[in-house]
Amino acid sequence: MELKEAIFTRRSIRRFTDDVVSDDDIREMLDAARFAPSWANVQPWEFIVVRDKTLIEKITETYSPNNPARKCSLACSALIVVCAKVHLSGYKEGAPVTRFDSWHMFDVGMAVQNLCLRAHDLGLGTVVVGFMNHDECRRILDVPAGYDVVVAVPVGKPAVAGKEGPPRKPLSEIVHLNRFGSRMM
C-alpha cells in the first residue's frame, strides 16, 4: 500500500473478527512506531502488548462507561497500551524549555499514528482510545512513577470494510500565508 493510500483510507475500526493477530504483525507495528520522530530523539514511548483476556477486561473497565471502543477492546486480538516517560520531551537538563510541559503527548501521537498506519497496511484495524481512567490503567499494568499511560490501541482483523471517512475541512479554511487570517488557498 502506498503511503498516500494508507493516510487517506485508514479508519478507526471498532469491530473485529476472531482471527488472531500474529506476534510478527505486532512487531511490524511496533517497529513502525519506534521510527517516529521525537523531541531531541528522546523516544519517550513504551508499549505494553496485552494479550491476556482477563487483563484486557480490566483495562477496558477503565474506559468511560459510554466509550464506543469498549466492545471492540473486549474482542481484540491484542491491546497495545502506549506509555510515555514524562519530563523528557520538551526538557533540557531536567528543566522545561518550551511552554508545553506535556510535549511527550506530541511525540507519542506521532508514534501511535505510525503504528496505526502500519496496522492498516497489514490489513489490520485499530482505534485509539483515550477516554479512560489513565491512572487506574497505570495501576493495573504496574506502570512505574515517571510514566503516563497515554492511550490504549485495540488491534484486530476488521470484521467489516472501512467506511467512507468523515468530511474534512477544505484547505482554504485551515491554511494561512505569512500571517494568521491571510488565506493561502
N, C-alpha and C positions, 0 to 999 in steps of 0.2 A: 504494500500500500504506500502510495506517495504521501509525503508529509501534508501537503495541502488537503488531500482527501481525508486523511486522519483528523486534521483540525476541523474541517467543515462537516464531517459526518459523525464524530464521536458524540454520544448522548449518555445521559445518566440512565442506567439500567436498574430497574427495581424488581425484575422477575427473572429468576434463574432456573435452569434445568437441574437435574440431579447429577449431571456429569461432574467429575472431579477435575479440578484444575491441577495440572501436574506441578511438581516442585521445579521442574525446568522452566515452565512458563512463569512461575512466581519469581524465580531467579532472573529471568529476562526482564520482567517488570522492575524489579529492584535495581538491576544493573542500569536500566534507563534512568531511574530516579536519582541514582548516585552521581550521574553525569550532569545534573542540573547545576547552573552557576550558583554561587553563594557569596555573601559578603566576605571579601578577602580570602575566598576559598576555605572558609572555616568548616563548611559542610556540617551544619549543626544537627542534621537529622539522624534519627534512629528509627528502625522499623521493627515492629513485633508482628510476626506472622502467627495468627491464631487459627488453629485447625480443630482444636478440642471443642466439640459442640456444647458442652456444659459451660465452658468459659465464654464461648460466643453468646450464649443465652444471657450470662451475667453482664457482659458488656452491653448487649442490646437493651437490657433493663436500665442502663444509664442514659439511654436516649430519652428525649422528651416523650411523654405519652402519645402524642399525636404525630410523631415523626413518621413520615411515609416510608422511611428506609428500614423500619423495624422488621417487616415481613421478609424482605429480601436478605437482610442480615442473618436471619434465622435459617434461611435456605442456602446461603452462600457456601462455596467450597472452602474459602479461606477469607479471613477478615484481617486486613493489614491495618494495624494501629500505628499511626505516624506520630512520633515524638520529636521534640526539639530541645537541645541544650540552650538554656536561656543565658542572657548576659554574655553572649559571644558575638553574634551578628550585630553590627552597629556599635560595637565596643572596641576600644583600644586600651591596652594595659588596664583592663578592668573598669574603665570609665566609659559612659556613653559618649559617642562623638556625633550623634545625629539626634534630631528631635524625637525620633521614633524609637522608643525603648523595646519595641517588640519586632525588630527587624527580622528575627528568626521566622516570623509568620510569612514574610515575603519569600524567604529562601525555601521554606518548606512548601509553599504554594507552587513554586516552580518545580520542585521535585515531584510533588503529587501530580502535577499536570503531565510531566514526562511519564510517570508510572501509568496514568490513565490512558494516555495516547498509545503507549506500548501495548497495554492490555487490549485496546481496541484493534490495534494492528494484528494481534494474535487471535482475534475473533472472540475475545472475552468482553464481559461487561463489568462496569464499575459504577459506583455512585459515591460521592464524597459526603461523609456525614460529620457535621459539626454541631448539630443541635442536640447536645448531650451534656451530662454532668461530667465534665473533664476530670475533676478531682476524684470522683468515685471510680472512674475508669482507671485513673492513675493508681489508685489504691489496689484495685482488683489485680492489676498487672505488675504490681511491685515496682513501679517506675520510681527511681530514686529522686531525692531532692535535687533541684537544679535543672530539672527537665519538665517540660509541659507536654501533656497529651494534647495534640492539636486536632487530629481528625481520625476517623475510622473509615476504611475503604473496603466494603464488601466486594468480593471478586467471584465471578461465576460465568458459566456459559449462558448467554442470553436465551430466555425462553421465547421471546418474541423479537422480531426485527425492530431495529431502531426506527422511531417515527421521525417525521419532519421536525426540526428543532423550532423553538420559539423564535419569533421575529427579533431581529437585531436592529438597533438604531442605525440609520444611514450615516456614512462618514461625514456628510455635510453637517450633522448635528453634534459631532464629537471631536472634530479636528479643527484646530486653530492655527493661524500662521503668525509667527513672531510675537503676538500678544493674545491673551485670552480675550475672546469676543470678536476677533478678526478671523472670520471663517476662511479656511483654506479652500474648501471644496463647495 
